[in-house]
Amino acid sequence: MSLVGSGLPHDWVSDLEPGEVIAGRDALIQFDGKWVEQTAELVPELAEIKPLLEQSARGIEFLGSTARAAAASIEAMGASTGLGRLQYLLELFAILARSPQDDRRYLADEWFRPQLDGQAAAVVDIVLEYVFGNHAGSVKMSEAAVLVGMPEPTFSKYFKRATGQNFSDLVRKLRLAHARRLLEHSDKPISDICYEVGFSNLSNFNRHFLNDASETPRSYRQRMRG
């Protein structure tokens, strides 16, 4: 369960086989934060939501009991109409606004503020398409920079400013996500998975996987199949 503020770059990627479809993969609710702020001037009770909207500029992932309660409200909203739907939306706002800090994980650093004008959005789209298409093979920042017509040092700073993360961090996250899928759904040896997702050596793969998932690839596979 995530709350993404206006203009914050984001993408949810499912690592699927060709033709594979996940039914009901996600549920999306869009609302105008400015509308909520303006309505709060007439309905003071809505002022409780303002801090949440400010924090959403960084992106928030909700965990634990908050995520479960929020999911139930979202599902109920989808099955409702009229005032019933509005009722569940307000219920969702209350759940998120009152969630404990232990149930929140911020997705961008506190200093980050979205800077995606039209040009930046186009640059990011080109780079993401390149990375998604090649993340299991050879991905080079120099090639990405050429695609968008920038010198490599300029591109590195531009991409970090526009997305809040380094180019290399993005590539590594996608490779690790692919590795988790292969560990869960295949019997391939871990060493083979390491090279298949684009890492050059097993020790480097194990170290990054442990840092990202807080467990080794072997323990992850055992737990997911437990």
N, C-alpha and C positions, 0 to 999 in steps of 0.2 A: 504494500500500500504506500503510494508516494504522492506527495503534493508538490507540484512544479509551478513556480511563479511565472509570470508573464515574461516572455522573451528569453527564458533560460534554455540553452541548447540541451536537447535530450533525445534519446532514442532507446526503444526496447527492442532487442534483437533476439529472435529465436533461431538457434542453430539447427535448421531442419534439412532433411534430405530432400532432393528434388521431388516435387509433387506432394510432400508431406504437409498436412494441415492439422493445427491444434484447434479443435472446436472450443469456442468460448475462451480463447486465450487470455483476453483481458476485458475489462469494463472501464470506460472512460467517461468522466464528467467534466464538462467545461463550464466555467462561470466567470463573470466579469468582476474582478476584484474591486474596481472603482465603483461598480454598482453597489457592492456590499458596503464600502466606506460611505458612499452618499446616503444609503438607506439608514446607516447607523446614526446619521444626524437627526433622523425622524424617529428611529426606533433605538433608543440608547442601549438596549440589551445587546444589540449586535456589536457594540464597541469591544466586547470580549474577544472578538475574532481578529481585531486589528493587529495585535502582535504576531499572530499566526501568519497573516498575509505578508507582513514585513519579513518574517523568517523564511517564507516560501521562496524569496528571491534567491536563496542558496539551494533550494530543493531539499525536501525532507522525506526520508524513508521512515515509515512507522512500523514498529515491530510489536511482537507479543500480543497482549490482550487488546491493545489499541488497534492493531491491524485487524484482528478478528472481528471486533465490534464494528469497525469502519466498513469492513467488507460486507457485513450483514446489512448495514444501512444502505450501501450502494446497491446490493442485490434487490432490496425491498423497493428502492427508488425506481429501479428499472421496471418493476412490475406494477408501479402505481401511476396514477394520472392526477392532474389538477392539484388541488390543495394537499392531497396525500403525498404527492411527490415533493412539494415544498416542505412538508413536515419532515420527511426523511432527510432532506438537504440540511435543514437546520439541526437535526439530530446529529448528522455527520459533522457539521461545524463544531458542535459542542464536544463531541468525542475527541476531535483532533486538537481543539484549543485547550482542553483540559488534560491532555495526555501527559504522563510524567516524562521527564527528560530521559530516563532510562529506556523509554520506548521510542526515542527519536535518534536518527542518524542523519546528520547533514551531509549533503552530497557534494557541496562545493565549499571552498575555504571562505572564511568570513569576509575577507577582503574582496572576493570576486563579485563583480557586477556585470550582468550580460551586456555585451557590446555588439550585438548582431544587427548591424544595418543591412541593407540589401546586398552590398558588396561582400560583407563578411559572411552572410548566410550562403551566398553562392560559392565562396571559397571553401567553406566547411563542407558543403554538400559534395563538391568535387573530391575533396580529400577523403571523406567517409566512403564514397563509392569506390575509390581506389583501394582503401584499406580493407573494406568488406570483401572485395573481390580477390584479394591477394594475401590476407592475413595468415593463411596456412603455409604460404611460400615465402618469397622474397619481398619484403616491404622496406623501402628505403625513404628516409625523409628527403633525400636529395631528389628522388623521382617525384615525390609529392610536390616539392617546391617548384619543379619544372612544370608540372601540370597546371599550376596556378600562376606561373610567370613571375616567381619571386626568387631572389637569392636565398640560399638555405638559412643563413642567420636571421634574415628578415622574416622568413616564413615561420621559423621556430618561435619567435616572439609573438608574431601575429596570431598563430594558432593557439598559443597559451592564453593570450589576452581574450580571444574570442570564445574559447571553450572552457577555460579554467583548468585545463590539464595539458601535460606535455604530450607531444605526438607519440613518443615511445611508450608512455603510460597507456595510451589508448590501444596501441597495437598489442601490448602485453596483456591487457584485460580481455581483449577479444580472443587471443590465443588460449588463455586460461579457461575462458568460458567454453571454448570448443573442446578443450581437454576434459573438462568435467563431464560434458555430454558423452564423449567416447569412453571415459572410465565407467560411466553408469550404464551405457547401452551396448557396449561391445566387450569381447573377451581379449582384445588386443593387449599384448604386453605393454607395460608402462613405458619401456624404452622406445617401442615403436610409436606410441602416442606422442611422446616427447618430440620426436622428429617430424611426425605428421602435422602437428599444429604449428611448426615453425621454429622451435627452439633448437639451438645448435649443439647442446650437450645436456646430458641427463642431470648432472649436479646443479646446473643453472636452473633447469626446469623445476626440480624438486624444491630448490630454495624459494623461487618465486611462487610456486603453488602453496608452500607452507605459509609464506607471508600473506598471501591473499585469502586463503581458506582456513588458516590456523590449524591445519592438519596436513599430513602427507598424502600424496596421490593414492597410496595403498590403503591407508585408513579411510580415505574418502570413499573409495570403491567398496570397501567392506561395509561401511556404515550405510551407504545408499542401497546396498543389496541385503542389508540385515533383516 
